[in-house]
């Protein structure tokens, strides 16, 4: 399975939805909570080409975007192959 990283905050409903989607698919992912580690926000923004909103989702080194972007990939049947799900 690929490495999946989600940057988010505890109060963000889209962060919660992104994590729920990945949990439902049985995907292991690393969650980086910016509430607990605000010093990592700059890292997220750099990796996300300046995007400052959360969540920011990465599959391997590919920037997926936010929850809406991930949901669109799922609707288009493009997410599961990226996640290594048959």
C-alpha positions as CSV (number, residue, x, y, z in Angstrom):
1,X,0.0,0.0,0.0
2,X,1.2,3.5,-0.7
3,X,2.0,6.0,2.1
4,X,-0.9,8.3,2.8
5,X,-0.6,11.5,4.8
6,X,-3.4,13.7,5.9
7,X,-2.6,17.1,7.4
8,X,-5.6,18.5,9.3
9,X,-7.1,20.0,12.5
10,X,-9.4,18.5,15.0
11,X,-12.2,21.1,14.4
12,X,-12.3,20.8,10.6
13,X,-15.3,18.8,9.4
14,X,-13.6,18.1,6.0
15,X,-10.6,16.7,7.9
16,X,-12.9,14.4,9.8
17,X,-14.7,13.3,6.6
18,X,-11.4,12.6,4.8
19,X,-10.3,10.4,7.7
20,X,-13.6,8.6,7.8
21,X,-13.4,7.9,4.1
22,X,-9.9,6.4,4.4
23,X,-11.0,4.5,7.5
24,X,-14.0,3.1,5.7
25,X,-11.7,1.9,2.9
26,X,-9.4,0.3,5.4
27,X,-6.4,2.5,4.4
28,X,-3.6,3.0,6.9
29,X,-2.5,6.6,6.9
30,X,-0.5,9.1,8.9
31,X,-2.4,11.9,10.4
32,X,-0.5,15.1,11.2
33,X,-2.6,17.2,13.5
34,X,-1.7,20.8,13.1
35,X,-3.4,21.6,16.4
36,X,-0.8,19.6,18.2
37,X,2.1,20.3,15.9
38,X,1.5,23.8,14.4
39,X,5.2,24.0,13.4
40,X,4.4,21.5,10.6
41,X,2.0,23.9,8.9
42,X,4.8,25.4,6.8
43,X,5.8,21.9,5.7
44,X,2.2,21.2,4.6
45,X,2.0,24.5,2.7
46,X,5.3,23.8,0.9
47,X,4.3,20.3,-0.1
48,X,0.8,21.6,-1.1
49,X,2.2,24.3,-3.4
50,X,1.1,27.1,-1.1
51,X,-2.4,25.8,-0.2
52,X,-3.2,26.7,3.4
53,X,-6.6,25.1,3.9
54,X,-7.0,21.7,5.6
55,X,-7.1,18.9,5.0
56,X,-4.2,18.5,2.6
57,X,-3.9,14.9,1.5
58,X,-0.9,13.1,-0.1
59,X,-0.7,9.6,-1.6
60,X,3.0,8.7,-1.8
61,X,4.4,12.0,-3.0
62,X,1.4,13.0,-5.0
63,X,-0.6,15.9,-3.7
64,X,-4.3,14.9,-3.9
65,X,-5.7,18.2,-2.5
66,X,-8.5,18.4,0.1
67,X,-11.5,16.3,0.9
68,X,-13.5,17.5,-2.1
69,X,-10.6,16.6,-4.4
70,X,-10.3,13.1,-2.8
71,X,-14.1,12.6,-3.0
72,X,-14.0,13.5,-6.7
73,X,-11.3,11.0,-7.4
74,X,-13.4,8.4,-5.6
75,X,-16.5,9.3,-7.7
76,X,-14.4,9.0,-10.8
77,X,-13.1,5.5,-9.7
78,X,-9.6,6.9,-9.6
79,X,-9.0,6.8,-5.9
80,X,-8.9,3.1,-5.2
81,X,-6.1,2.4,-7.7
82,X,-4.0,5.2,-6.1
83,X,-4.6,3.6,-2.7
84,X,-3.7,0.1,-4.0
85,X,-7.3,-1.2,-3.5
86,X,-8.6,-3.6,-6.2
